[in-house]
Amino acid sequence: MKALVFSDSHGRRESMLEIAQMLADDVTHIFHLGDNTEDCDLLRRTFPSHIVFGVAGNCDFAADFELSANIEINGKRIFITHGHRYSVKHSLYRLLCAAKENQADIALYGHTHIADITGEDGILLMNPGSIALPRGREYKSYGILDIAEDGTISASVVEVHQGTYKIIHSN
């Protein structure tokens, strides 16, 4: 299973759609980690053959989306959330605790608009940054998550440089 991971699109869909179209043949899943669930719905309509998961963020007031979800793929459990309910702008401690409580191998989150991949206590924590409004970096970014059939996990964050792409984080 190979997935695209987007967060914090805030209705600015152009880069997100361009990247999803470019990688559509290489991925089977798409995750949208909140702050414009309408963008997640657009991904579902545009890529009906893909499995699209989404959660609500702090800017999704009327959204009919859960705040978090647990998904199991190739024997690995993935906890997805926007992150605002776990104070991820201050620390990843509460997110890590929630991932542990949900027996997750991976926690995907957004909210900070800052891309990061880290591991703690055997759990991979990944923030793809913002596909629309980056912070702490000049460029928009997105994530790639790959869970092989044998359960091997690889993750990377890719910056979008006006038509070129650069991996900035990987595990």
Chimera marker file (.cmm) of the C-alpha trace (Angstrom):
<marker_set name="trace">
<marker id="1" x="0.000" y="0.000" z="0.000" r="1" g="1" b="0" radius="0.5"/>
<marker id="2" x="1.355" y="3.358" z="-0.984" r="1" g="1" b="0" radius="0.5"/>
<marker id="3" x="-0.472" y="6.526" z="0.055" r="1" g="1" b="0" radius="0.5"/>
<marker id="4" x="-0.386" y="10.259" z="-0.439" r="1" g="1" b="0" radius="0.5"/>
<marker id="5" x="-0.741" y="12.260" z="2.764" r="1" g="1" b="0" radius="0.5"/>
<marker id="6" x="-2.071" y="15.829" z="2.601" r="1" g="1" b="0" radius="0.5"/>
<marker id="7" x="-2.963" y="18.293" z="5.336" r="1" g="1" b="0" radius="0.5"/>
<marker id="8" x="-4.043" y="21.888" z="5.752" r="1" g="1" b="0" radius="0.5"/>
<marker id="9" x="-5.145" y="22.560" z="2.177" r="1" g="1" b="0" radius="0.5"/>
<marker id="10" x="-7.545" y="25.318" z="3.327" r="1" g="1" b="0" radius="0.5"/>
<marker id="11" x="-9.424" y="25.319" z="0.005" r="1" g="1" b="0" radius="0.5"/>
<marker id="12" x="-6.281" y="25.947" z="-2.028" r="1" g="1" b="0" radius="0.5"/>
<marker id="13" x="-6.561" y="22.789" z="-4.071" r="1" g="1" b="0" radius="0.5"/>
<marker id="14" x="-4.388" y="23.319" z="-7.136" r="1" g="1" b="0" radius="0.5"/>
<marker id="15" x="-1.140" y="21.758" z="-5.871" r="1" g="1" b="0" radius="0.5"/>
<marker id="16" x="-2.974" y="18.964" z="-4.077" r="1" g="1" b="0" radius="0.5"/>
<marker id="17" x="-4.906" y="17.958" z="-7.195" r="1" g="1" b="0" radius="0.5"/>
<marker id="18" x="-1.849" y="18.267" z="-9.432" r="1" g="1" b="0" radius="0.5"/>
<marker id="19" x="0.218" y="15.997" z="-7.181" r="1" g="1" b="0" radius="0.5"/>
<marker id="20" x="-2.606" y="13.482" z="-6.739" r="1" g="1" b="0" radius="0.5"/>
<marker id="21" x="-3.088" y="13.339" z="-10.510" r="1" g="1" b="0" radius="0.5"/>
<marker id="22" x="0.642" y="12.949" z="-11.106" r="1" g="1" b="0" radius="0.5"/>
<marker id="23" x="0.942" y="10.088" z="-8.587" r="1" g="1" b="0" radius="0.5"/>
<marker id="24" x="-2.490" y="8.483" z="-9.076" r="1" g="1" b="0" radius="0.5"/>
<marker id="25" x="-1.050" y="5.385" z="-10.758" r="1" g="1" b="0" radius="0.5"/>
<marker id="26" x="1.535" y="4.898" z="-7.979" r="1" g="1" b="0" radius="0.5"/>
<marker id="27" x="-0.746" y="5.140" z="-4.936" r="1" g="1" b="0" radius="0.5"/>
<marker id="28" x="-3.825" y="3.270" z="-3.743" r="1" g="1" b="0" radius="0.5"/>
<marker id="29" x="-4.755" y="5.453" z="-0.757" r="1" g="1" b="0" radius="0.5"/>
<marker id="30" x="-5.002" y="9.168" z="-0.009" r="1" g="1" b="0" radius="0.5"/>
<marker id="31" x="-5.147" y="10.673" z="3.480" r="1" g="1" b="0" radius="0.5"/>
<marker id="32" x="-6.403" y="14.218" z="4.121" r="1" g="1" b="0" radius="0.5"/>
<marker id="33" x="-5.660" y="15.334" z="7.672" r="1" g="1" b="0" radius="0.5"/>
<marker id="34" x="-8.072" y="18.227" z="7.919" r="1" g="1" b="0" radius="0.5"/>
<marker id="35" x="-8.552" y="21.918" z="7.451" r="1" g="1" b="0" radius="0.5"/>
<marker id="36" x="-10.861" y="21.768" z="4.566" r="1" g="1" b="0" radius="0.5"/>
<marker id="37" x="-12.867" y="18.588" z="4.468" r="1" g="1" b="0" radius="0.5"/>
<marker id="38" x="-14.415" y="19.842" z="1.218" r="1" g="1" b="0" radius="0.5"/>
<marker id="39" x="-10.977" y="19.264" z="-0.293" r="1" g="1" b="0" radius="0.5"/>
<marker id="40" x="-11.116" y="15.684" z="0.985" r="1" g="1" b="0" radius="0.5"/>
<marker id="41" x="-14.541" y="15.247" z="-0.596" r="1" g="1" b="0" radius="0.5"/>
<marker id="42" x="-13.110" y="16.605" z="-3.861" r="1" g="1" b="0" radius="0.5"/>
<marker id="43" x="-10.329" y="14.009" z="-3.705" r="1" g="1" b="0" radius="0.5"/>
<marker id="44" x="-12.949" y="11.271" z="-3.266" r="1" g="1" b="0" radius="0.5"/>
<marker id="45" x="-14.913" y="12.488" z="-6.297" r="1" g="1" b="0" radius="0.5"/>
<marker id="46" x="-11.843" y="13.051" z="-8.468" r="1" g="1" b="0" radius="0.5"/>
<marker id="47" x="-10.155" y="9.731" z="-7.604" r="1" g="1" b="0" radius="0.5"/>
<marker id="48" x="-13.018" y="7.247" z="-7.139" r="1" g="1" b="0" radius="0.5"/>
<marker id="49" x="-10.749" y="4.216" z="-7.588" r="1" g="1" b="0" radius="0.5"/>
<marker id="50" x="-8.599" y="5.277" z="-4.625" r="1" g="1" b="0" radius="0.5"/>
<marker id="51" x="-9.360" y="4.756" z="-0.946" r="1" g="1" b="0" radius="0.5"/>
<marker id="52" x="-9.564" y="8.236" z="0.600" r="1" g="1" b="0" radius="0.5"/>
<marker id="53" x="-9.567" y="8.812" z="4.359" r="1" g="1" b="0" radius="0.5"/>
<marker id="54" x="-10.130" y="12.173" z="5.995" r="1" g="1" b="0" radius="0.5"/>
<marker id="55" x="-10.583" y="13.793" z="9.384" r="1" g="1" b="0" radius="0.5"/>
<marker id="56" x="-11.831" y="17.206" z="10.452" r="1" g="1" b="0" radius="0.5"/>
<marker id="57" x="-9.478" y="19.967" z="11.533" r="1" g="1" b="0" radius="0.5"/>
<marker id="58" x="-9.926" y="23.020" z="13.699" r="1" g="1" b="0" radius="0.5"/>
<marker id="59" x="-11.194" y="25.036" z="10.688" r="1" g="1" b="0" radius="0.5"/>
<marker id="60" x="-13.827" y="22.427" z="9.721" r="1" g="1" b="0" radius="0.5"/>
<marker id="61" x="-16.748" y="23.700" z="11.773" r="1" g="1" b="0" radius="0.5"/>
<marker id="62" x="-19.676" y="22.151" z="9.897" r="1" g="1" b="0" radius="0.5"/>
<marker id="63" x="-17.859" y="19.072" z="8.680" r="1" g="1" b="0" radius="0.5"/>
<marker id="64" x="-19.430" y="15.647" z="8.961" r="1" g="1" b="0" radius="0.5"/>
<marker id="65" x="-16.020" y="14.085" z="9.581" r="1" g="1" b="0" radius="0.5"/>
<marker id="66" x="-14.600" y="12.433" z="12.674" r="1" g="1" b="0" radius="0.5"/>
<marker id="67" x="-11.757" y="14.133" z="14.563" r="1" g="1" b="0" radius="0.5"/>
<marker id="68" x="-9.666" y="10.968" z="14.432" r="1" g="1" b="0" radius="0.5"/>
<marker id="69" x="-9.755" y="7.500" z="12.922" r="1" g="1" b="0" radius="0.5"/>
<marker id="70" x="-7.981" y="4.176" z="13.143" r="1" g="1" b="0" radius="0.5"/>
<marker id="71" x="-7.171" y="2.275" z="9.987" r="1" g="1" b="0" radius="0.5"/>
<marker id="72" x="-5.415" y="-1.051" z="9.573" r="1" g="1" b="0" radius="0.5"/>
<marker id="73" x="-3.406" y="-1.745" z="6.425" r="1" g="1" b="0" radius="0.5"/>
<marker id="74" x="-1.047" y="-4.673" z="5.839" r="1" g="1" b="0" radius="0.5"/>
<marker id="75" x="-1.101" y="-5.492" z="9.541" r="1" g="1" b="0" radius="0.5"/>
<marker id="76" x="-0.152" y="-1.963" z="10.613" r="1" g="1" b="0" radius="0.5"/>
<marker id="77" x="-2.483" y="0.268" z="12.554" r="1" g="1" b="0" radius="0.5"/>
<marker id="78" x="-2.640" y="3.940" z="11.553" r="1" g="1" b="0" radius="0.5"/>
<marker id="79" x="-4.076" y="6.647" z="13.813" r="1" g="1" b="0" radius="0.5"/>
<marker id="80" x="-5.061" y="9.777" z="11.859" r="1" g="1" b="0" radius="0.5"/>
<marker id="81" x="-6.002" y="13.147" z="13.301" r="1" g="1" b="0" radius="0.5"/>
<marker id="82" x="-5.606" y="16.810" z="12.519" r="1" g="1" b="0" radius="0.5"/>
<marker id="83" x="-3.728" y="17.293" z="15.770" r="1" g="1" b="0" radius="0.5"/>
<marker id="84" x="-5.347" y="20.358" z="17.308" r="1" g="1" b="0" radius="0.5"/>
<marker id="85" x="-7.040" y="18.265" z="20.025" r="1" g="1" b="0" radius="0.5"/>
<marker id="86" x="-3.598" y="16.915" z="20.998" r="1" g="1" b="0" radius="0.5"/>
<marker id="87" x="-1.775" y="20.284" z="21.272" r="1" g="1" b="0" radius="0.5"/>
<marker id="88" x="0.747" y="19.278" z="18.593" r="1" g="1" b="0" radius="0.5"/>
<marker id="89" x="1.934" y="22.873" z="18.231" r="1" g="1" b="0" radius="0.5"/>
<marker id="90" x="3.459" y="22.563" z="21.717" r="1" g="1" b="0" radius="0.5"/>
<marker id="91" x="4.498" y="18.935" z="22.014" r="1" g="1" b="0" radius="0.5"/>
<marker id="92" x="3.870" y="15.528" z="20.458" r="1" g="1" b="0" radius="0.5"/>
<marker id="93" x="3.396" y="13.906" z="23.879" r="1" g="1" b="0" radius="0.5"/>
<marker id="94" x="-0.433" y="13.848" z="23.842" r="1" g="1" b="0" radius="0.5"/>
<marker id="95" x="-0.452" y="12.607" z="20.228" r="1" g="1" b="0" radius="0.5"/>
<marker id="96" x="1.976" y="9.841" z="21.147" r="1" g="1" b="0" radius="0.5"/>
<marker id="97" x="-0.234" y="8.868" z="24.117" r="1" g="1" b="0" radius="0.5"/>
<marker id="98" x="-3.305" y="8.729" z="21.848" r="1" g="1" b="0" radius="0.5"/>
<marker id="99" x="-1.408" y="6.624" z="19.317" r="1" g="1" b="0" radius="0.5"/>
<marker id="100" x="-0.376" y="4.224" z="22.088" r="1" g="1" b="0" radius="0.5"/>
<marker id="101" x="-3.950" y="4.054" z="23.436" r="1" g="1" b="0" radius="0.5"/>
<marker id="102" x="-5.112" y="3.159" z="19.925" r="1" g="1" b="0" radius="0.5"/>
<marker id="103" x="-2.321" y="0.592" z="19.558" r="1" g="1" b="0" radius="0.5"/>
<marker id="104" x="-1.065" y="2.430" z="16.483" r="1" g="1" b="0" radius="0.5"/>
<marker id="105" x="2.156" y="1.786" z="14.634" r="1" g="1" b="0" radius="0.5"/>
<marker id="106" x="1.818" y="5.112" z="12.791" r="1" g="1" b="0" radius="0.5"/>
<marker id="107" x="0.258" y="8.464" z="13.714" r="1" g="1" b="0" radius="0.5"/>
<marker id="108" x="-0.494" y="10.927" z="10.915" r="1" g="1" b="0" radius="0.5"/>
<marker id="109" x="-1.266" y="14.509" z="11.918" r="1" g="1" b="0" radius="0.5"/>
<marker id="110" x="-1.250" y="18.080" z="10.621" r="1" g="1" b="0" radius="0.5"/>
<marker id="111" x="-2.269" y="21.422" z="12.150" r="1" g="1" b="0" radius="0.5"/>
<marker id="112" x="1.227" y="22.901" z="12.567" r="1" g="1" b="0" radius="0.5"/>
<marker id="113" x="1.795" y="23.364" z="8.809" r="1" g="1" b="0" radius="0.5"/>
<marker id="114" x="5.350" y="22.175" z="9.535" r="1" g="1" b="0" radius="0.5"/>
<marker id="115" x="6.550" y="18.930" z="7.959" r="1" g="1" b="0" radius="0.5"/>
<marker id="116" x="8.151" y="16.372" z="10.268" r="1" g="1" b="0" radius="0.5"/>
<marker id="117" x="8.803" y="12.667" z="10.580" r="1" g="1" b="0" radius="0.5"/>
<marker id="118" x="9.942" y="11.262" z="13.874" r="1" g="1" b="0" radius="0.5"/>
<marker id="119" x="9.705" y="8.010" z="15.747" r="1" g="1" b="0" radius="0.5"/>
<marker id="120" x="9.155" y="7.398" z="19.412" r="1" g="1" b="0" radius="0.5"/>
<marker id="121" x="8.471" y="4.220" z="21.378" r="1" g="1" b="0" radius="0.5"/>
<marker id="122" x="8.202" y="2.275" z="18.120" r="1" g="1" b="0" radius="0.5"/>
<marker id="123" x="5.553" y="4.612" z="16.660" r="1" g="1" b="0" radius="0.5"/>
<marker id="124" x="6.157" y="6.599" z="13.481" r="1" g="1" b="0" radius="0.5"/>
<marker id="125" x="4.802" y="10.161" z="13.798" r="1" g="1" b="0" radius="0.5"/>
<marker id="126" x="4.367" y="11.953" z="10.472" r="1" g="1" b="0" radius="0.5"/>
<marker id="127" x="3.211" y="15.472" z="9.641" r="1" g="1" b="0" radius="0.5"/>
<marker id="128" x="3.210" y="16.157" z="5.881" r="1" g="1" b="0" radius="0.5"/>
<marker id="129" x="3.232" y="19.921" z="6.449" r="1" g="1" b="0" radius="0.5"/>
<marker id="130" x="0.785" y="22.044" z="4.498" r="1" g="1" b="0" radius="0.5"/>
<marker id="131" x="0.018" y="21.563" z="0.824" r="1" g="1" b="0" radius="0.5"/>
<marker id="132" x="-1.152" y="25.202" z="0.728" r="1" g="1" b="0" radius="0.5"/>
<marker id="133" x="0.282" y="27.397" z="3.500" r="1" g="1" b="0" radius="0.5"/>
<marker id="134" x="3.660" y="26.162" z="4.780" r="1" g="1" b="0" radius="0.5"/>
<marker id="135" x="5.250" y="27.421" z="7.989" r="1" g="1" b="0" radius="0.5"/>
<marker id="136" x="8.892" y="27.203" z="8.884" r="1" g="1" b="0" radius="0.5"/>
<marker id="137" x="9.806" y="26.455" z="5.261" r="1" g="1" b="0" radius="0.5"/>
<marker id="138" x="9.344" y="28.291" z="2.022" r="1" g="1" b="0" radius="0.5"/>
<marker id="139" x="7.677" y="25.464" z="0.111" r="1" g="1" b="0" radius="0.5"/>
<marker id="140" x="4.428" y="23.514" z="0.265" r="1" g="1" b="0" radius="0.5"/>
<marker id="141" x="4.774" y="19.836" z="1.138" r="1" g="1" b="0" radius="0.5"/>
<marker id="142" x="3.010" y="16.486" z="1.218" r="1" g="1" b="0" radius="0.5"/>
<marker id="143" x="3.773" y="13.009" z="2.481" r="1" g="1" b="0" radius="0.5"/>
<marker id="144" x="4.251" y="9.574" z="0.998" r="1" g="1" b="0" radius="0.5"/>
<marker id="145" x="3.551" y="6.580" z="3.238" r="1" g="1" b="0" radius="0.5"/>
<marker id="146" x="4.386" y="3.068" z="2.074" r="1" g="1" b="0" radius="0.5"/>
<marker id="147" x="3.483" y="-0.073" z="3.998" r="1" g="1" b="0" radius="0.5"/>
<marker id="148" x="4.853" y="-3.146" z="2.270" r="1" g="1" b="0" radius="0.5"/>
<marker id="149" x="3.025" y="-6.463" z="2.424" r="1" g="1" b="0" radius="0.5"/>
<marker id="150" x="5.652" y="-7.678" z="4.913" r="1" g="1" b="0" radius="0.5"/>
<marker id="151" x="4.758" y="-4.732" z="7.203" r="1" g="1" b="0" radius="0.5"/>
<marker id="152" x="7.845" y="-2.642" z="6.477" r="1" g="1" b="0" radius="0.5"/>
<marker id="153" x="7.012" y="1.055" z="6.803" r="1" g="1" b="0" radius="0.5"/>
<marker id="154" x="8.676" y="3.841" z="4.870" r="1" g="1" b="0" radius="0.5"/>
<marker id="155" x="7.670" y="7.479" z="4.934" r="1" g="1" b="0" radius="0.5"/>
<marker id="156" x="8.881" y="10.663" z="3.341" r="1" g="1" b="0" radius="0.5"/>
<marker id="157" x="7.893" y="14.310" z="3.084" r="1" g="1" b="0" radius="0.5"/>
<marker id="158" x="8.271" y="15.999" z="-0.279" r="1" g="1" b="0" radius="0.5"/>
<marker id="159" x="8.549" y="19.740" z="-0.912" r="1" g="1" b="0" radius="0.5"/>
<marker id="160" x="6.936" y="21.228" z="-3.997" r="1" g="1" b="0" radius="0.5"/>
<marker id="161" x="9.402" y="23.528" z="-5.816" r="1" g="1" b="0" radius="0.5"/>
<marker id="162" x="7.563" y="25.088" z="-8.784" r="1" g="1" b="0" radius="0.5"/>
<marker id="163" x="7.350" y="21.953" z="-10.894" r="1" g="1" b="0" radius="0.5"/>
<marker id="164" x="10.106" y="20.005" z="-9.131" r="1" g="1" b="0" radius="0.5"/>
<marker id="165" x="9.919" y="17.926" z="-5.993" r="1" g="1" b="0" radius="0.5"/>
<marker id="166" x="12.483" y="17.433" z="-3.228" r="1" g="1" b="0" radius="0.5"/>
<marker id="167" x="12.380" y="14.898" z="-0.371" r="1" g="1" b="0" radius="0.5"/>
<marker id="168" x="13.112" y="16.762" z="2.859" r="1" g="1" b="0" radius="0.5"/>
<marker id="169" x="12.369" y="14.103" z="5.502" r="1" g="1" b="0" radius="0.5"/>
<marker id="170" x="12.304" y="10.333" z="5.445" r="1" g="1" b="0" radius="0.5"/>
<marker id="171" x="12.529" y="7.543" z="7.968" r="1" g="1" b="0" radius="0.5"/>
<link id1="1" id2="2" r="1" g="1" b="0" radius="0.2"/>
<link id1="2" id2="3" r="1" g="1" b="0" radius="0.2"/>
<link id1="3" id2="4" r="1" g="1" b="0" radius="0.2"/>
<link id1="4" id2="5" r="1" g="1" b="0" radius="0.2"/>
<link id1="5" id2="6" r="1" g="1" b="0" radius="0.2"/>
<link id1="6" id2="7" r="1" g="1" b="0" radius="0.2"/>
<link id1="7" id2="8" r="1" g="1" b="0" radius="0.2"/>
<link id1="8" id2="9" r="1" g="1" b="0" radius="0.2"/>
<link id1="9" id2="10" r="1" g="1" b="0" radius="0.2"/>
<link id1="10" id2="11" r="1" g="1" b="0" radius="0.2"/>
<link id1="11" id2="12" r="1" g="1" b="0" radius="0.2"/>
<link id1="12" id2="13" r="1" g="1" b="0" radius="0.2"/>
<link id1="13" id2="14" r="1" g="1" b="0" radius="0.2"/>
<link id1="14" id2="15" r="1" g="1" b="0" radius="0.2"/>
<link id1="15" id2="16" r="1" g="1" b="0" radius="0.2"/>
<link id1="16" id2="17" r="1" g="1" b="0" radius="0.2"/>
<link id1="17" id2="18" r="1" g="1" b="0" radius="0.2"/>
<link id1="18" id2="19" r="1" g="1" b="0" radius="0.2"/>
<link id1="19" id2="20" r="1" g="1" b="0" radius="0.2"/>
<link id1="20" id2="21" r="1" g="1" b="0" radius="0.2"/>
<link id1="21" id2="22" r="1" g="1" b="0" radius="0.2"/>
<link id1="22" id2="23" r="1" g="1" b="0" radius="0.2"/>
<link id1="23" id2="24" r="1" g="1" b="0" radius="0.2"/>
<link id1="24" id2="25" r="1" g="1" b="0" radius="0.2"/>
<link id1="25" id2="26" r="1" g="1" b="0" radius="0.2"/>
<link id1="26" id2="27" r="1" g="1" b="0" radius="0.2"/>
<link id1="27" id2="28" r="1" g="1" b="0" radius="0.2"/>
<link id1="28" id2="29" r="1" g="1" b="0" radius="0.2"/>
<link id1="29" id2="30" r="1" g="1" b="0" radius="0.2"/>
<link id1="30" id2="31" r="1" g="1" b="0" radius="0.2"/>
<link id1="31" id2="32" r="1" g="1" b="0" radius="0.2"/>
<link id1="32" id2="33" r="1" g="1" b="0" radius="0.2"/>
<link id1="33" id2="34" r="1" g="1" b="0" radius="0.2"/>
<link id1="34" id2="35" r="1" g="1" b="0" radius="0.2"/>
<link id1="35" id2="36" r="1" g="1" b="0" radius="0.2"/>
<link id1="36" id2="37" r="1" g="1" b="0" radius="0.2"/>
<link id1="37" id2="38" r="1" g="1" b="0" radius="0.2"/>
<link id1="38" id2="39" r="1" g="1" b="0" radius="0.2"/>
<link id1="39" id2="40" r="1" g="1" b="0" radius="0.2"/>
<link id1="40" id2="41" r="1" g="1" b="0" radius="0.2"/>
<link id1="41" id2="42" r="1" g="1" b="0" radius="0.2"/>
<link id1="42" id2="43" r="1" g="1" b="0" radius="0.2"/>
<link id1="43" id2="44" r="1" g="1" b="0" radius="0.2"/>
<link id1="44" id2="45" r="1" g="1" b="0" radius="0.2"/>
<link id1="45" id2="46" r="1" g="1" b="0" radius="0.2"/>
<link id1="46" id2="47" r="1" g="1" b="0" radius="0.2"/>
<link id1="47" id2="48" r="1" g="1" b="0" radius="0.2"/>
<link id1="48" id2="49" r="1" g="1" b="0" radius="0.2"/>
<link id1="49" id2="50" r="1" g="1" b="0" radius="0.2"/>
<link id1="50" id2="51" r="1" g="1" b="0" radius="0.2"/>
<link id1="51" id2="52" r="1" g="1" b="0" radius="0.2"/>
<link id1="52" id2="53" r="1" g="1" b="0" radius="0.2"/>
<link id1="53" id2="54" r="1" g="1" b="0" radius="0.2"/>
<link id1="54" id2="55" r="1" g="1" b="0" radius="0.2"/>
<link id1="55" id2="56" r="1" g="1" b="0" radius="0.2"/>
<link id1="56" id2="57" r="1" g="1" b="0" radius="0.2"/>
<link id1="57" id2="58" r="1" g="1" b="0" radius="0.2"/>
<link id1="58" id2="59" r="1" g="1" b="0" radius="0.2"/>
<link id1="59" id2="60" r="1" g="1" b="0" radius="0.2"/>
<link id1="60" id2="61" r="1" g="1" b="0" radius="0.2"/>
<link id1="61" id2="62" r="1" g="1" b="0" radius="0.2"/>
<link id1="62" id2="63" r="1" g="1" b="0" radius="0.2"/>
<link id1="63" id2="64" r="1" g="1" b="0" radius="0.2"/>
<link id1="64" id2="65" r="1" g="1" b="0" radius="0.2"/>
<link id1="65" id2="66" r="1" g="1" b="0" radius="0.2"/>
<link id1="66" id2="67" r="1" g="1" b="0" radius="0.2"/>
<link id1="67" id2="68" r="1" g="1" b="0" radius="0.2"/>
<link id1="68" id2="69" r="1" g="1" b="0" radius="0.2"/>
<link id1="69" id2="70" r="1" g="1" b="0" radius="0.2"/>
<link id1="70" id2="71" r="1" g="1" b="0" radius="0.2"/>
<link id1="71" id2="72" r="1" g="1" b="0" radius="0.2"/>
<link id1="72" id2="73" r="1" g="1" b="0" radius="0.2"/>
<link id1="73" id2="74" r="1" g="1" b="0" radius="0.2"/>
<link id1="74" id2="75" r="1" g="1" b="0" radius="0.2"/>
<link id1="75" id2="76" r="1" g="1" b="0" radius="0.2"/>
<link id1="76" id2="77" r="1" g="1" b="0" radius="0.2"/>
<link id1="77" id2="78" r="1" g="1" b="0" radius="0.2"/>
<link id1="78" id2="79" r="1" g="1" b="0" radius="0.2"/>
<link id1="79" id2="80" r="1" g="1" b="0" radius="0.2"/>
<link id1="80" id2="81" r="1" g="1" b="0" radius="0.2"/>
<link id1="81" id2="82" r="1" g="1" b="0" radius="0.2"/>
<link id1="82" id2="83" r="1" g="1" b="0" radius="0.2"/>
<link id1="83" id2="84" r="1" g="1" b="0" radius="0.2"/>
<link id1="84" id2="85" r="1" g="1" b="0" radius="0.2"/>
<link id1="85" id2="86" r="1" g="1" b="0" radius="0.2"/>
<link id1="86" id2="87" r="1" g="1" b="0" radius="0.2"/>
<link id1="87" id2="88" r="1" g="1" b="0" radius="0.2"/>
<link id1="88" id2="89" r="1" g="1" b="0" radius="0.2"/>
<link id1="89" id2="90" r="1" g="1" b="0" radius="0.2"/>
<link id1="90" id2="91" r="1" g="1" b="0" radius="0.2"/>
<link id1="91" id2="92" r="1" g="1" b="0" radius="0.2"/>
<link id1="92" id2="93" r="1" g="1" b="0" radius="0.2"/>
<link id1="93" id2="94" r="1" g="1" b="0" radius="0.2"/>
<link id1="94" id2="95" r="1" g="1" b="0" radius="0.2"/>
<link id1="95" id2="96" r="1" g="1" b="0" radius="0.2"/>
<link id1="96" id2="97" r="1" g="1" b="0" radius="0.2"/>
<link id1="97" id2="98" r="1" g="1" b="0" radius="0.2"/>
<link id1="98" id2="99" r="1" g="1" b="0" radius="0.2"/>
<link id1="99" id2="100" r="1" g="1" b="0" radius="0.2"/>
<link id1="100" id2="101" r="1" g="1" b="0" radius="0.2"/>
<link id1="101" id2="102" r="1" g="1" b="0" radius="0.2"/>
<link id1="102" id2="103" r="1" g="1" b="0" radius="0.2"/>
<link id1="103" id2="104" r="1" g="1" b="0" radius="0.2"/>
<link id1="104" id2="105" r="1" g="1" b="0" radius="0.2"/>
<link id1="105" id2="106" r="1" g="1" b="0" radius="0.2"/>
<link id1="106" id2="107" r="1" g="1" b="0" radius="0.2"/>
<link id1="107" id2="108" r="1" g="1" b="0" radius="0.2"/>
<link id1="108" id2="109" r="1" g="1" b="0" radius="0.2"/>
<link id1="109" id2="110" r="1" g="1" b="0" radius="0.2"/>
<link id1="110" id2="111" r="1" g="1" b="0" radius="0.2"/>
<link id1="111" id2="112" r="1" g="1" b="0" radius="0.2"/>
<link id1="112" id2="113" r="1" g="1" b="0" radius="0.2"/>
<link id1="113" id2="114" r="1" g="1" b="0" radius="0.2"/>
<link id1="114" id2="115" r="1" g="1" b="0" radius="0.2"/>
<link id1="115" id2="116" r="1" g="1" b="0" radius="0.2"/>
<link id1="116" id2="117" r="1" g="1" b="0" radius="0.2"/>
<link id1="117" id2="118" r="1" g="1" b="0" radius="0.2"/>
<link id1="118" id2="119" r="1" g="1" b="0" radius="0.2"/>
<link id1="119" id2="120" r="1" g="1" b="0" radius="0.2"/>
<link id1="120" id2="121" r="1" g="1" b="0" radius="0.2"/>
<link id1="121" id2="122" r="1" g="1" b="0" radius="0.2"/>
<link id1="122" id2="123" r="1" g="1" b="0" radius="0.2"/>
<link id1="123" id2="124" r="1" g="1" b="0" radius="0.2"/>
<link id1="124" id2="125" r="1" g="1" b="0" radius="0.2"/>
<link id1="125" id2="126" r="1" g="1" b="0" radius="0.2"/>
<link id1="126" id2="127" r="1" g="1" b="0" radius="0.2"/>
<link id1="127" id2="128" r="1" g="1" b="0" radius="0.2"/>
<link id1="128" id2="129" r="1" g="1" b="0" radius="0.2"/>
<link id1="129" id2="130" r="1" g="1" b="0" radius="0.2"/>
<link id1="130" id2="131" r="1" g="1" b="0" radius="0.2"/>
<link id1="131" id2="132" r="1" g="1" b="0" radius="0.2"/>
<link id1="132" id2="133" r="1" g="1" b="0" radius="0.2"/>
<link id1="133" id2="134" r="1" g="1" b="0" radius="0.2"/>
<link id1="134" id2="135" r="1" g="1" b="0" radius="0.2"/>
<link id1="135" id2="136" r="1" g="1" b="0" radius="0.2"/>
<link id1="136" id2="137" r="1" g="1" b="0" radius="0.2"/>
<link id1="137" id2="138" r="1" g="1" b="0" radius="0.2"/>
<link id1="138" id2="139" r="1" g="1" b="0" radius="0.2"/>
<link id1="139" id2="140" r="1" g="1" b="0" radius="0.2"/>
<link id1="140" id2="141" r="1" g="1" b="0" radius="0.2"/>
<link id1="141" id2="142" r="1" g="1" b="0" radius="0.2"/>
<link id1="142" id2="143" r="1" g="1" b="0" radius="0.2"/>
<link id1="143" id2="144" r="1" g="1" b="0" radius="0.2"/>
<link id1="144" id2="145" r="1" g="1" b="0" radius="0.2"/>
<link id1="145" id2="146" r="1" g="1" b="0" radius="0.2"/>
<link id1="146" id2="147" r="1" g="1" b="0" radius="0.2"/>
<link id1="147" id2="148" r="1" g="1" b="0" radius="0.2"/>
<link id1="148" id2="149" r="1" g="1" b="0" radius="0.2"/>
<link id1="149" id2="150" r="1" g="1" b="0" radius="0.2"/>
<link id1="150" id2="151" r="1" g="1" b="0" radius="0.2"/>
<link id1="151" id2="152" r="1" g="1" b="0" radius="0.2"/>
<link id1="152" id2="153" r="1" g="1" b="0" radius="0.2"/>
<link id1="153" id2="154" r="1" g="1" b="0" radius="0.2"/>
<link id1="154" id2="155" r="1" g="1" b="0" radius="0.2"/>
<link id1="155" id2="156" r="1" g="1" b="0" radius="0.2"/>
<link id1="156" id2="157" r="1" g="1" b="0" radius="0.2"/>
<link id1="157" id2="158" r="1" g="1" b="0" radius="0.2"/>
<link id1="158" id2="159" r="1" g="1" b="0" radius="0.2"/>
<link id1="159" id2="160" r="1" g="1" b="0" radius="0.2"/>
<link id1="160" id2="161" r="1" g="1" b="0" radius="0.2"/>
<link id1="161" id2="162" r="1" g="1" b="0" radius="0.2"/>
<link id1="162" id2="163" r="1" g="1" b="0" radius="0.2"/>
<link id1="163" id2="164" r="1" g="1" b="0" radius="0.2"/>
<link id1="164" id2="165" r="1" g="1" b="0" radius="0.2"/>
<link id1="165" id2="166" r="1" g="1" b="0" radius="0.2"/>
<link id1="166" id2="167" r="1" g="1" b="0" radius="0.2"/>
<link id1="167" id2="168" r="1" g="1" b="0" radius="0.2"/>
<link id1="168" id2="169" r="1" g="1" b="0" radius="0.2"/>
<link id1="169" id2="170" r="1" g="1" b="0" radius="0.2"/>
<link id1="170" id2="171" r="1" g="1" b="0" radius="0.2"/>
</marker_set>
